């Protein structure tokens, strides 16, 4: 499983084998091998009930199974079965990783190793990002490989494009910031702070505004959780008053701005080149139209790109991906999966915050803060990539968070007493 986590950060940069509809590369090969090994193990030992008994996030896992099952059923009304099968393959891989993570990362030690692998492997990707920017050399896996010279300075590392890399760095920023805040060693504090700053600089170079907003919103949330209880109440009251005042004063201008953008999006013809923000609005408008036309059930797993390509209502610069993760879920899988995902996300965030308030040790706060702020940052920055379903780090990060909730729930208020390397698996 540690090798599997490491392979996630390599993406398709080492091995990529075309097998028709799909590409097999290191992460997928190792994931399939790990899943096969686990299934062989539980069949041989007949100990699946024991694994399931130690899981403390059964509701979350049930939802993920429901999501996959709903996606399979949605093929009945999907217009492109091939695109649906591809989407289910990606979804199945992501959910498989989460199940393996929850079943195997059952101790605090496992979580620390997971966290450490993320920190270490991100350094390698940051180095590649610096190389991209200063030498204008891109890896063959990047869409900027062989692109015009003015585009090759965008950092992409091992990712498909700069927006995917920026979203990944938004999560990593808070991993390093948590290290800088909670570590007891000055060397780690300094390294964490410098690497967090480097993440921000490279995000700026990618020109991903959504990821910069993700960092900003995450920092606001970070500041809030660090405030004493009295100041938290003052901050909430002050923020509510300021927000209400802002709405009252600027509501007219805000409504006028949105109305002008919506009307402007209708003014362009399908063969015209649209500004980026107008194209994104039209992508959302198209997705909402398909969602309503499907009576809220979604157009079928992975079929939004098919509709945007062949049945686009509003001009989108011929872009066929939604560029919004929640809208992508809504358009493909419908209202039930969307509400389930949002509920799951909110539940995980609330649980992490509850554990954080339990006055746990700095070693546990290290991971809890990284998980919480990473979730906040990702939720905002996820409107940047063209599609999130094929971003493996999203599923790996989600696996880390869900495993954390499972392990910390099993601790039952003993967070102060849990050592980093406990021997009794029942404790965690």
N, C-alpha and C positions, 0 to 999 in steps of 0.2 A: 504493500500500500504506500509506503514511503517512496518507492521507485515510481509508482503510478503518479503520486503528487508531483514529483520532480519532472516527470515527462510532460506534464501539463504545460509547464513553462517553456518547453522546447517547441510546442506547436508542430508545424509541419517542416521545421527547418532541417531536420536530420534525415528522416525517411518518409517517403510518400509514394504509395503504390496505388495506381488506378485500377479499380476492380469493377469498372462499369459505372453504375449509378453513384458509387461512393469511392472515396479515397481512404485507404488505410495508412495510418502513420503511427508513430511510436506510442502516443497516448492511447489511441484506440486499440492497438495490438495488446498493450500491457493491460488495459482495462478489461478486454475480453478474456485475456489469460487469467487475470485476477478473479473475475467472476466465475470462470470455469473451475478454477482451483477451489474457490469457496464452496461452490455447489457440490463438487466432488467430496470436499471435507465434511459438509453437513450430512450428505447422504451416507458416507462411510461411518461417521461417528453418531449419526442420528440425534444430533444435539441442537437442531434448529429451535425447538421450544425453549432451550436454555438461552440461546442468543436473543430470542424475542422477549423473554422475560426481563432481560437486563436493559431493554430499550425503554426510554422514558419519553419518547416523542412519537408514540404510536399514531396519534391523530394526524400529525404531519405526514407520516409515511402513508397512511390511508389516503390522504388527499392526493399525494403524488401518484399513487396507483390509480385513483379515480381519474386524474388528469390524463394519464396514459390510456386508460380504457375509453374515456370519452373521445380522445383523439382517434382511436381505432374505429369507434362507432361512427365518427363524423365522416369517415371515408364513404359512407353510404350516400351522402349528398354532396361530397366534394366533386368538383369538375375535373380536377387533375389528380388521379390516383397516384401517379408517379411522384408528384410534389408532396402529396400526403405521406407516402411511405418514407420519403427522404426526411420529412419533418419528424415523423414518429421514430425513425432511427436515431436522430440527434437527441430527441427528447428521452428516448429509452436509455441512451448512453449516459446522459446527465443524471437521470434518476437512478440508474444502476450504480453510479459513483456514490451518490448520497447514501444508498442502502449499504454499500460496502463500508463507507466511512462510519456510519452509525453503528454497524455491527462489529467493527474492528477497533475503532478509536474509542475505547471505553475507559481509559484512564487519563488522569491529568498529564502524565508523562507523554502519552501519545499526542495530546493536544499541543504541548510545548514543542514537540518535534515538528508537528504540522506547522505551527506558527514560525518556527525557526527556518524550515525549508522555504516558506514564502518569503521571509526576509532575505535569505541568502540568494535564492534564485532571482529575485527581483534586481539585485545588484548587477547580475549578469545582463539582464535586459536593459538596465539603465546604461551600462557601458555600450551596448549595441546601439541604443538610442543616441548617445553622444556621437558615436561613429557615423550614424546616419546624418546627423546635423552638420558636423564639421567636415566630413570627407565626402558627403553626398553619395555614399555607397549604400545601396539597399540590397537586402537578401532576396533571392528569387521568389520567396513566398509572398512578397509585398506587391501590391498593385502598382507601386511606384518604381518597381524594378524596370529599368529601361525607359522611364518616363522622362519628359523634358527636364533640363538641368534645374530650372527654378522650382520644380516640385520635389526634387530628390533630397532636399534638406529637411523635409518633414520627418520627424522620428517615427518609425514604425516597428523597430526591433524585429520580433519574429511574427508579428501580427499582419493581418490582411491589409489594414490601412491605419492611418494615424488616429482616427477616432476610437478604434478598438483599443489601441495602446493607451490612449488617454484615459479611457474608462477603467482599464486595469490599474493605471497609476493612481487614480483617485482612491481606490481601495488601499493600495500600497502606501499612499501618503499617510493614512491614519495608522497603519501597522507600524511605520517608523516613528510617527509622532508619539504613539503610545509607548514605544520603547524608550524614547528620549525622556518622557515624563516619569515613567515608573521604574526604570532601571536604577539600581543602587551603585553601579560602576560608572565613573565619569567618562570612561572610554566609550561605553555603549551609549550614554546620554549624548555625547558629542556626535558620534557616528549616526545615531538615529535622527538627530536634528538636521545634520547636513544632508542626509539622504532624503529626508522629508522635503527639504528646500529644493533639492535636485529634482525630485518628482514634480514639484510645482513648476519649476523652470521648464522642464521638458513638456509638461502639459501645455504651458504657454506657447512653446514652439509648435505644438501640433495645431494650435489655433482652435481647439475644441472649447467653445464657450460653455457648453453644458457641463463639461468636466471641471472647469474653473468654478462654475456655480456649485457643483457638487462639493468641491473642497470648501467653498465659502459656507454653504449650508451646514456641512459637517462641523466646521469650526464653531459656528453659532450654537449647534447642539452640544458640542464638546464643552463650550464655555458654560452652558446652562447646567449640565450635570455636575460640573466642578464647583458650582456655587453652593454656599451653605443654604440650609432650608429657608431661613428668613429671607435671604437675598433672592432665592428662587421665586418665592411668592411675590416679592417686589418686582422681579423681572417679568413674571407672567402678567401682573397687573399693568406694569408700564408698557409692555409689549402690546397688550390688548388695547390700551388707551391710544397708543401711537398708531396702531393699525386702523382702529376705528376713525381716528382723526384724519389719517391719510386717505381712507376711503371716502369720507365725507367731503374732503377738500378737493381731491383729485379724481373722484369717481367720474365726473363728466369727461375729463380728458382721457381717462383710461378706457371708458366705453367708446369714445370717439376714435381712439387709436385702434382698438380691436375691430370696430365697425369698418374703418377705412382699410385695414388689412384684409378683412374678409371680403369686402367689395372689390378690392384690388385683385384678389386671387381669382375672381370670376372674369376679370377683364382681359386675361391673357388667353391667347389661342393655343391649341395643342402643339403647334409647330414653333412656338416662340420659346426663347430661353428665359426662364423665370429667375428672379432673385431667390437665394437659398431659403429665406424665411417664408416666402410665398409658396415655394414648392413644398415645404414641410407642412404648411397649413393645408394645402390641397391633398397631401398624403393622408392627413388626419380626417379631412372631410370625406375623402373617398372611403376610408376605412369605416367611418361612422355610417356612411350610406350602405355599405355592404352589410354591416352589423344589423342595421334596422331592417334591411331587405331579407335577412335570414331569420327575422323574428327573435333576435338575440341569441341564437344558437351558434353563430359563427359560420363562416363559409367552408369550414373543414380544415383539418390539420395542414399547415403549410401552403394553403391556397390563396392567401392574400397576394403574394407576388404574381400569381397567375391572373388574378382579377385586375391588378394594377397594370399588367402588361397588355391584357386583351380587352378589358371592359372598363377602362378608366373613365370616370365622369368628369373629373377636373384635371387640368394639365399638371404634370409633375416632372417636367424635364426628362421624361422617359425613365424616371427612377421607379423601380419595382419593389422596393423594401420600405416598410413603414417609418423606420427611424424613430421608433418610440416603443419601448419594451411592453408597457402596459397595453398600448393600442394594438400591438402585435398579438398579444394574448387574446384580447377582446375580439379582434377581427377573425382570427383563426379558430378559436375555441369557444367563444361566446361568453355570456354573462356569468354562468355558473363557475367556470374555471377562473375567470378574472376575479370574482369575489372571493373564491377560495384562495387564490394566490395572495391577494391583498390581506386577507384575514390571517393567513399563515405568516406573512411577512411581519404584520403588526404584532402577532403573538410572539414570534421569535425575538423581536426588538424589545417588547415589554418584558419578557422573561430575562433577557440579558440585563436589562436595567434593574430588575428586581434583585437579581443576584449581586449586581454591583452595589446596591444599597445595603446588602447584608454585612457590610464592613469586612469584606474578604481581604486577603493579604495582597501585597503589591504584585506578586507573581500571577495572581488570578486577575487582578485589575488590568494587567498588561494585555491579556487576551480579551477580556470583556470589553474594554474600551476600543480595542482594534476592531472587534466584531460589531459593536454598536455603531461607531462612527463610519465604519466601512459600509454598513447597510444604508445609513443615511446618505452618504456620498454617492453610492451606486444608484440609489433610487432616482437621484437627480441626473446623474451623468448618463444613465441608461437611455436617455433620449438622443444621445450622440451617435452610437453605432447604427449601422443600417439594420442589423438584426442581432439580437442577443442570444437566440436559441443555439447558435453555433459557436458561441464564445465559451470555451471549456472552463476558463477561470471563473465564470459566473457560477457554474455548477460546483466547482471545487470550493469556492468561497462559501456557497450555500451549504455544502457538506460540512465545512468547518464550523459554521454557525450552528447548524442542527446538531452536530455531534457535541458541541459545547453545551447546548441546552440540555441534551440527554445526560451528559456526565454531571453537570452542576445540579440538575434536578435530583439525581441519585445521591448527591452529597447530603441533602436534607439538613441544611443549616450548619453543617460541619465545615464550612469553607475555611475557617481559621485554622482548623486542625489538619487539613489535607496537605501532606507534604508533596513536593514536586515529584518524588519518586516513591510512591506508595507501593507496598507489596500486596496489600489486601485488595483484590479487585472488587470486593463487595462494597468497599468504602466509596469507590467512584462509580 
